[in-house]
Amino acid sequence: MKYFLDSAKLDEIKYAYENYGIDGVTTNPKHIKLSGKPFMTCVKEIAQWLKDAGLEGKDFPVSFEINPHLDKADDIVAAAKEVASYSPNYCIKIPCCKEGLIAARRLEKEGVRTNVTLVFSPSQAIPAAKLGAKGVKNIAVYDASKTDVSELIAEIFRVSHVVIACPTYNGGIYPPIENLLAHMKALAVQNRTVAVMDNGTWAATAGKQIVKQLEEMKNMTVLDQKLSIKSTLKADQEDNLDAFAQQIIDAM
């Protein structure tokens, strides 16, 4: 288990490292804005602190998200390299879209660490691992029960592909995921490709209900292959798991 601080405020980072022993830092545009400083100022100041604290080059990653509106791999690579040049600790967050994945693979080959934003629930760890084995690097998993819905929505607006995994809760959708879907509908999320998986002790029914809500949103593509797990993944479901992961790759 590793603990990461969500912040771009240098005083908060210092305090958390000195008092709580955090293992790294992750930022996003919202955190940069809350710091009250320009993006590159945060990049430079945190890099200097890493050096002064003796953490430069050690296992203490700091994630910075580059401009999510860049839509060409060459531009993404250039922006990522600029940020990464300030510290070997920097891991660059890149949206999971066609050009983003192309850029991420190029950057990994050149030694630049990347964090591709893709999935939104802890129960997606199994298919996420399959995606990793199939070439999607550094997949980010979000726990919808612990992550503010505004941050999840912000991430969904920045990516083209989303995986929603949800346990069945009292015959319905797990409340944090249901809340996320309600916000997606209210904020008119559209034009996304979504893969759905669910879990249940007796009858996993959340997936069908999630698909129904997604189909009420505009231009949402729900991938055909669903994955439903009863309690734990069974050996005879390995092929289904492979197919679930492969369809996500094929849709990129």
Secondary structure by P-SEA (a helix, b strand, c coil): cbbbbccccaaaaaaaaacccccbbbbcaaaaaaacccaaaaaaaaaaaaaaaccccccbbbbbbcccccccaaaaaaaaaaaacccccbbbbbcccaaaaaaaaaaaaacbbbbbbccccccaaaaaaaaaaacccbbbbbccccccaaaaaaaaaaccbbbbbbccccccccaaaaaaaaaaaaacccbbbbbbbbcccccccaaaaaaaaaaaccbbbbbcbbbbbcccccccaaaaaaaaaaaaaaac
